[in-house]
Amino acid sequence: MLITQPKQCLAQITVWCTDNSLPENEENLAAIRKWWALLDGKTIVWEVFGANIGSTIPIIRESLVVKNPLIEDNLLCWRKQGLQNWNSIPVQHLVLDSSLQRLEIISSLQSGFVSKYRIKVLG
């Protein structure tokens, strides 16, 4: 009987916040930008949690092929495959879990409205 060691699950978390002045904050944003840009042409699941930041159940869940993803001026931008219009949301807080291929986004508008989003890579 062959006994194997269980695979260790090492989370690879990268965090970026708009109001963080630590030197690694910019490095973290660069890493998240790179990850997001590499999703061009990939299928993702886009989840919207609305104003309830603590919610674990999305109010919207959509599968789509993302095109031209980029992060610029605190905006997460992308196009849906086959459409010309750009989508964007202002980002305040980003948490990338590279091991799960998942990005959590906290967005805050000037009006004070806060939303939570999650992007998961399929495949």
PyMOL commands that set and color helices and strands:
alter all, ss='L'
color gray80, all
select helices_A, chain A and resi 23-37
alter helices_A, ss='H'
color red, helices_A
select strands_A, chain A and resi 13-17+43-50+60-72+75-80+87-90+93-97+102-108+114-121
alter strands_A, ss='S'
color yellow, strands_A
deselect
rebuild
show_as cartoon
